[in-house]
Amino acid sequence: MKTCSICNQIYNDENLNFCLNDGGVLIDDKDDAPPTIQMNQVRSTNPNFSDYEPSSPWGSQPLQQHQPNQPLYQTANTVSGQNQVLPTISLVLGICGLVLWCCYGGFPFGIAALITGYLGYQNAEKEPLQYSGRGMAIAGMILGIVSFLGTIMLIILGIAGSVFK
């Protein structure tokens, strides 16, 4: 038995595919699906965690009821535990060495920037969840190398100038 999808007319001929009145598609009345079961109460599949949110990234968190004066969204949690001390020191020392290279200050500041930058870079590479500032460490190392080499070149030019008078 088939039924028209538009006019709901019933046809007993199994060979027909379209309604003879309006051309609608005929649908088989065979219902192979099992009957739908309606339950009276909500069934708890895991009674130990029925009051908890399973999708929380921090483990199971208790469900919170929405209060009328509270927003429906949650604020983002920031990670504030990342250490950036060594890369910051390296960058500051590199800038100081670059500024003071003409006064021979680039030599000690450049070496210090290079060492602290290298240590900060290694920390950020080995433990990226605890340490950050990889870019600052690289910038501090570059500025330290430039200020160190600039000071060395200034010393060499000073010696060469005094020798070739």
N, C-alpha and C positions, 0 to 999 in steps of 0.2 A: 504494500500500500504506500502511495506517495501523496504529498500535500504540496500545493502551490505556495511558494514563498510570498506572493503578493496578495492573492485573493483567498487563500486558504481552502480552495476547492480540493476535494479528495479524489484521487484516481486509483483504480484497482489494477490497471495495466502496468506491469513492471518494466515494459520496454519503452514507455514514454519518459522523456527527459525534460520537456517543456510543457507549460500549461496551454491547453487548446483555446482558452478564452483571452488571456492577456500576454502569453509568451513568457511568463515567469518561470524560474527554475523550480523543478519539482524536487522535493527533499524526501528521502526515505524516512518512514515513520518507525523504523527499527531503532529501538533504544537498547544498546548493548551495555550502557553504563550502569554500574551498581546504584542502587537508590542512595540518596543523600541522608546521612544520619544527623539528626539535630540533637545536641546535648543540652542539658539544662544548665550545667555549671561549666565554668572554665576549668579545663583539666590542667593540673600542674605536672609538667613532665620531669622537672627537677625540683623537688620541694625544698631542698637546702638553699637554692639560689633564686627562689621565686621573687624575692624582694630586691634583687640586684640587677644592675644594668650590665648585660654581657658585652656590649660593644665598647666599653671604656678602654682606652689605651693604657691606663694605669691599673689595670686589674678590675675586679668587681667593685663598683661604687654603689652605695645605696641610692635608690631612686629618690628624687626630690620632687615634691609637689610644687607646681607653679603658683607663685603668689601674684596677685593682681598688679602690684606696683613694681615687680621685678621684670627686667627685659627677658625675652624668650631666648636670647643668645648667650653664649658664655664667652668670657674674655680669653684671649690667647695667653697661654702660659709661656713665659720667656725663660730661656736657659741662661741663668746668670752665673753659673758656676765655672764658666770657661775663663782660664787665666791668660791674660795678655800682657803681663808685666815685662817680661824679657823683650818681646818685640817692640813694645813702646819705648823702653829704655834704649834699645838699639837705634830706633828711628831718631830719638832726641839726640843721642850722642853723635849719630851720623850727620845730622843737621848742624850741630855745634862744631864738629870737625870741619865741615865744609865752609862754615862761616869764618872759623879761626885758622884756616890753613895758611894764610899769609903770615900769621904770627907764630908759626910753628906749633900751633895748637891742634892741627890736623893729625899729627903723629899719635899722641896719646888718645885723642877722641876717636880717631879712625880705628886703632887697634881695639879699643873697648867696644865700639859699635860692631866691629866684625865678630868679636867673641860672643857678645850678648845676642847678636842677630843669629849666629850659628846655633847657639843653645836654644833660642826661642823657636827656630825653624825645626830643629830636631824634636823638640817637645810637641810641636803642632803636627809633625808627621807621624810620630809614634803613638800619641794618644790624642786624636782629634776631638774626642768628646770632653776631655778635661782642659786641653789647651787650644787656643786659637791665635790668630794674628800672624799667619804664615806670610801674607803679603807685606805686612809691616816689617817682619824680620828680614825678608828679601830686600826691601827698600833700605833698611838700616845697614845691611851688609854692603849693598852697592854704594851707598853714601860713605860708609866707612872706608871702603877700598879706594874710592875717588879721592877722599880727603887725605888718606894715608899716602897714596901715590903722588898727589899734588904737593904734599909737604916734602916728600923725598925728592921730587923734581926741583922744588925750590931750593933745597939744600945743595943738590948737585949743581944747579946753575949758580948758586952763591959761591961755591968752592971754585967752580970753573971760571967765574968772573974775577975772583981774587988772584987766581993763578995766572991768568992771561992778561994782566994789566999792561 
